[in-house]
Amino acid sequence: MTATHPAAAASRSTPRWRDLRDWLRLVEELGELRYVEGASWQEDIGAVTELLDHTPNSPAVLFDAIPGYPRGYRVLSNANATRTRQAITLGLDPATASHETLLAWWRRTLRQLEPLPPVEVPDGPVFEVVQRGDEVDLYQFPAPVWHPGDGGRFIGTASLNILRDPDTGWVNVGTYRNMIQDRNHLGVWISPGKHGRLIRDRWQERGERAPICVSVGHDPLLFMAACLEGLPPGLSEYEWAGGAVGRPVEVVRAPITGLPIPAHAEIVLEGYIDFADMRVEGPYGEFTGYYASGAPTLPTIEVQAVYHRRDPIILGCPQGKPPHEDNQFLAYLRTALIWEHLERAGVPDVVGVWSPPLAANRFCTIVAIRQRYPGHARQVGVLAANVGATAYMSRYIIVVDDDVDVTNMDDVLFAVFTRSDPERSIEILRRCWSGPLDPAIPPERHGFNSRVIIDACRPFEWRERFPPAIVTPSRSAAIRRRWGHLLAARPEDGPVRPAEG
């Protein structure tokens, strides 16, 4: 087992939950869990989740008593959408959860993280119910139709697709979409270039079916890990998740494939990707906000066994028009990873990074720097367009000065509008990595896109002569300290006086 650096261990608080049910109890204690009964899988669960996605600070919702299903067969959505619930997932004090504390925790953790291998245990709650052969029926679970135009019921939207590389033994855990085809067949969409796709293709090149396990209910930390982009090939998300919180992931060996599956998972589907069984998959409302992938013909998973807990819970995170739930937590994780990649590339004086949820954490990256030399802003822009965490389907990279709040789009756009000149400030990178989900690229050109770098910094060579700004961060902070209480005052309170000090 890999040792954890003492400084890294000191920077973390081990989560107080063991599985999804413990996590739900803690969220309920904070008043951030709602129960909904009687919502249909055909329309209501997806509609409610869409409402939650586009309402700031909305609660997590656990759907039960779904028509046509026994009470106890449940669906959870909007799990990690707020900072307080993210804090619970990471083992932090939810009372102190803020933009600053979450970003600082992720930056510190990624700098110090040492992978922690999973621990194999002999048994787990996931084996409370075991079904094989003719007992397998994927329709026993209330998988929703998440969007009106979806081509089927997607049981895997926050899923863990677990694959082992046939050459190296590397176990990859990725979130890919999974549509129910029939009672024992499952679709799996993996975009070109993703680690899971590379592994899948290696099995196909061997002429063999690919062993796979798909967890469709599990703790939110593993979902976070499975969403992460930028990890090096060979590093398992299990190891990364264990290292992030200083507690190894407990796994059990799947009986048919031998793949490691989460011991405390709610539902795991085990089988093989059959490259001879090609079926139409989709369409699906993707993270771009469009039904962007059409209905391709893809290899299908033959599900040979189902394992689940009694009264199982599907973890749902349907994509759609951003921002949606995963955009909220990936904003911090991806931001910290981009920042780490820039610093490892040798870029000095990066003072702020942000991966906006509104841009689906992909289409825009904002970086603030303290300019040190000619070309500094361009260097940052070119690197930020293609580091591991931004390489896939990035679109706009905006570089600003250190007096700009990268999380405030009003401030960022003010810098773009007043400090950039198109002839001088815009560069376009062509033939970068995109994919078939990109709605702005015609189907015949899928795979490539362009990136625009916008240098919205004061021009380096005459920055000292650039007109001084009227509104500055220090002035704004001082005004807010003295007069901010005016914003909360009511007419009946009488005249407002300056704050002391």
N, C-alpha and C positions, 0 to 999 in steps of 0.2 A: 504494500500500500504506500502510495506517495505521501510523504510527510507534508504537513501544512506549515508554512512559514509563521513563526510566532507573531510577527507584526500583523500578518493577514488575519490570524485567528482573533487577535485583540480588536480588530476593526469591525467584527461581525457580531451579530446577535443571532444565535441559532433559532430558527422558527419554533414556535410553541405548539405547532400542529404536526400530526403524523401523517394524516391523509386528508382527502377532500372533505370528509365529514367533520373532522376536527376544525378544519379551516372555516367551514360554514358556521360552526358554533361560535367561533370568534367574531366572524363578520356580523352574525346576528346580535351578539352582545353589544356591538357598536351601533346597532340600529340601522345597518346598511343592507339588510336582507329583506326582501319581500316575497311572500308566497302568493301564487296565482293558481286557482283551481278552475278546471273546466275549459281552459283555452285549447283550441283544436290544433293538431299537428299540421293540418292542411293549410292554415292561414294565420291563425291568431298568434302562435308562438313567434313566427317570423316578424309579424307586424309589431308586436310588443317590443321585440329586440331592436327593430329599426328605430322605434321611438326612444328607447334607452340610449342607443348609440348617439343620437343627435340631441340629447339633453344633458348639459353639463352636470356632473356630480350625481348622476342617476344611480339607483341602487342595483345590486345584484338581484336577480329574480330566479326563484326555483319554481318551476311549473310542475304541478301534480294533478292527480285525478283527470288526466288527459282522456277525453272521450275515446272509447274503444280499447283502453288499456287499464290494467289493474292499478289501483292506488299504490303508490310507492315506486312505480316506474316513472322516473322524473327526468327533467331537462333543466340544466342550469345555464343561464346566459349572463353576459355583462360582468363577469367575475372580477377582473382586474382593472376596471375602468377608472377607479378613483385612486388618488394618492394614498389614502388611508388603507384601502384594501391591498394596494401594492406593498405597503409597509408590512402588513400582516404576512403576506407571502414571503417577504424577505427576512422576517424576524426582527423588524424594527418597531419602535414605539409608534403606533398610529397617531398618538396625540401630537407628535412632533413632525409628522409627515408634511413636507412642503417641497416645492420645486428645488430649492437649494439643498435640502437634506437628501433627497433621492438622487439627485445628480452627483452630489459629493460622495454618497455611498457607492454608487456604481463606478465612479472614476477611481476611487481608492481600491475597491474590490478588484477591478480589472487590472490595475497596476500590480497588485500583490497576489492575484489568484494563482494557485497551484492546483492542477487537476486532482480530484479525489476519486479513485475508482469506485464503482458500485460494489456493494456487498451482496453476495448471493446467499439467500436464506432458503431453508428447505420447504417452506410453505408460506402461504399468504392468503388474506381475505379474498383475493381475486379468484381463488379456486372454490369458493363457497358453492357455486353451481357450475358444473362441467357438462357440456353438451357436445356430442360428436356425431358424425354421419348424418342420419336422417333426423336427428334431434335438432340440428342446426336450422335456425329460422331467424334471419336478420329482421324480419318484420315484427318479431316479438318486442322490439324496442321502439319507443315513440319518436323515431327520427323525423324531424319536421321537413316540410317544404319551406325553405327559408325565404325565398323571393318568388314573386308571382310567375316569373319567366323561367324558373329553374326546370331542368329536364327530369328531375326526380327528387328523391328524398336523400339528402346528404347527411349521413350519420357521422361523418368525419369532417368537421370544420375547425376543431381545436384538437385534432387527433395527433397521436404519435405513430408515425410509420417507421417501424423498426426493421432495419436491413443490415446484413453483415456482408462486408466486402469478401468475395470468394478468394481473393489473392492474399490479403493481409490480415483478415479477421477483424478489421475495424468495424465497430458497431455504430451506425449512424441512426440518429433519431430526428426525423424531420416532420414538420406539419405540412401535409399535402391533403388535398380534398378527396373525400371518399363517398361515392354515390352508391346506394343500394341498387344492384341490377336485378336480383331475384333473391329467393330465400337463402341461397348459399353462395352468391357471387357479389363481388364488390368492385367498384371502379377505383382507380388510383391515378390522379393527375399529378405529374411531377414535371416542372418546367425544365427545358434543356439547360444544362450547366450546373444544376443543383446537385449536391452531393448524392442524394438518394437516386437521382437519375443516372449519375455516373455508375453507381453500384448496380442499379437495375440493368444497365446496358452491358456491364461485364458478365452478368449471368446469361444474358441473351446471346452474347458473343460465344459463350461456351456451349450454347445449345441446351441449356438447362433452365428449368423453372427457378424462379427466385424465391427463396424462403422469406416470408414476411409475417410480422405480427402488427396489428393495428389496435392501439388503445384509443378508445373513444370516450373514456371517462377516467380522470386522474387529477392529481393535485395541480394547481395553477403554476407552480414553479417549473414543473417539467414542460408545461406548455410554453412558458417564457423561453426556456432553453431551446426547445424545438423550433421556435420562430427565429432564432438568432441567425444572422448571416455574418460571415467574416471569420468564422472559426477555421483553423487550418485543417486540411484533410488529415485523417488519422486520429483526430481528437473527438471522442464521443461526447455527445451532449449530456449523457449521464455523468461523465467525469467532470464536465464543466459545471453542471448544476450542483454537484456535491462540493466542488471547490468554492463556488460562489457563496454558499451558506455554511461551509465548514461541517457538513453532515453528509455522509455517503448515502446515495440512493439505494434503497433495498430492492433487490430484484429476485425473481424466481426464474427457473429455467422452463421455457415453454415445452410441453411434452413431445410435440411432433417435430418442430424445427430446431429445438435447442436454443432458440434466441432468448436473451434476457428480457423479461417483461417486468413492469413495476409490480411489486408484491402487493401493494395497496391500491392497485387500479380498480376502477368500478366495472369496466367492461373491456375485454381484450378478444380480438378476432384473430385466429391463427390459420395460416394456409400458405399458398404459393401463387406467385404471379405467373400465369400461363400465357406465354407469348403466342400460342396457337389459338387462343380464345380471344378474338378481337371483337369488341362491342362498342357501340356508340355511348359516349359519356358526355353529360351536360345537356344543354348549356347551364351555366351557373353565374350568379351575380358576384363578380370578382371584386378584389380590393380596389380596383381602379374606379369603381362606381358604375361599371357597364357589364353587360353580358359579353365580355370581350373575347372569349375563347371559342365561341360557337359550340358545335357538338362533334368533337373529333372521335375517331375510332381508335381505341386504346386497348392494350393488354388488360386482362381481367384477373382479379384475385379469386381463386377458388377457396372458400372458407371451409376448412375441414374441422375446426373446433371453435367453440365459443366458451369463454370463461367469464363469469360475472359474480358480483356480490348480490346478496339478497336485497331487493328494493334498489336496483342499480340507478345510477345517475349518468346521463349523457352530458358531457361538457361541451357547450356550444359556443362558437365564436364565428358566426357567419360574417363574411366580408360584405362589402357594399359601398355606397358612397362614403368616402372618408369625411370626418374621422369616425372610425369604429373602435371597438374595445381594444384590439391589439395595437392600434395606433397610439393609444394613451400610454400603455406601459412600454412599448418599443421606443417611444420618443426618448425616454431616459436611457434605456439600454443601448440603443443605436447611437445616440449622441455621445455617450461615454466611449463607445468603441471607436467611433470616427476620430474623436479627440486623441485617443490612445494611438491609433494608427498614424495620425499626423505627427505626433511627437516622436514615435519610433522611427518615422521617416526622416527625422532630423529638423523638422520645422520649428523655429524658435518663436516665442512670444505669441502663441495662440491663447487668447484670453476668453473666448467664448465659442461654443458650438451649439447648434440646435437643429434637430430633425423634426420639422413641424408635423403634428398629427394631421392637419388639414391637407397636407401633401402626401398622405399615406406613408410617411417616413421614407419615401423613395424619391419623389419627384423634385424635391427641393432640399438643399442643405445650406445652412447659413453659418459662416465662420467669421468671427471677429479677431483681429490681430492688432498688435502694437507694431506699426511698420518700422523696420530696422534697416532696410537696404532696398535699392532699386530692384524691382522684380519680385519682391516678397509676396505681394498680393497674388500675382500670377502663379507663383510656385504653389501657394496654398490652394488656389482654385483648381489647378491641374491635378494635384494630388487628391483633393477632396472629391473630385469627380470620379475617381476610379480605385480608391482603396477598397479593401475587402468588404467593408460594411456598406459601401455606396455603389459598388460596381454594377449591380443588376438594376436596370431600368431607371437610373438616375436621369435627371433632366436639367435642372437649374441649380447652379452653385453661385451663391452670392457672398462676396467677401466684403466686410465692412471694417471701419475703424473701431478702436476699443471704447469709444464713447457711445456706441450703439448697443441697445439691449436686443440681443439676437432672438429673444422669445417674444418680442413685441413687433408684430408685423407692421404696425403703423410707423415705428422707428426705422425698421429695415427699409420699407418702401420710401420713406422720406430720404434716406441716404441714397437709394437707387435713383430717385427722381432729381436730386439736387447735387450729387457728387459724381455722378457718372455722365459721360458723354459717349453716345453709341459708337462713334468712330474709334475712340481711344479705349473704351472700357469693356468691350464685348469680344469674346473669343468663342469660336465654335469648334468642338471636337467631334469628329465624324467616325462612323462605324464602331460605336461602342456597344457593349453587351446589353441587349434588350431581350425580349421573348414574345411568345405568342399571345400574351395577355395585354400587350401594349395597345391601347385603343387608338393611338395617334399614328400608328404605322400600318400601312396597307398589308393585307395578308401575304402578298408575294414578297414583301421585304421584311417580314418578321424575323427577329434575331438580332437586328442592328438598330440603333437609334443614335441621335446626336446629343451632345451636351453643350449647354451654353454657360460660360463663365462670365459673371458680371462683376467687374471690379468697381465696387461702390465706395472705395476709400478715397480720401483726399489725394490728388495726384502727388506722388512721392517727391518729385523734383521741385514742386512749388507749394508744398503743403503748408509751409510757414506763412505764405501769403494768401492762403485760402481764407475767405471771409469767416470771421468768428461766428459761431452759432449763438442764437438768442437763448434757446432752451438747452440747458446742460444737465447731465445727471445729478450733479451736486446741487444745483439750484432747485431742480424739481424735488429732490429729497428734502431739502430745507423747507420749501414751501409746504410740502405734505406734512412734515413734522409739526409745523406751526399752525397750519390751517386745515389740515385734513379732516378734523372733527366737524368742520362745516358741512361736509358731504352727508353726514349722518344726522344733522340737526333737523328738528321739526319746527314749523312756525310757532307752535305753542310754547316752545322752549325759550322764546325771547331772543334778544340780540346775542350774536356770537362774538366772543372776545379772543384775542390771540392766545395760543397755548404758551404757558410759561416756559422759558428757556429757549 
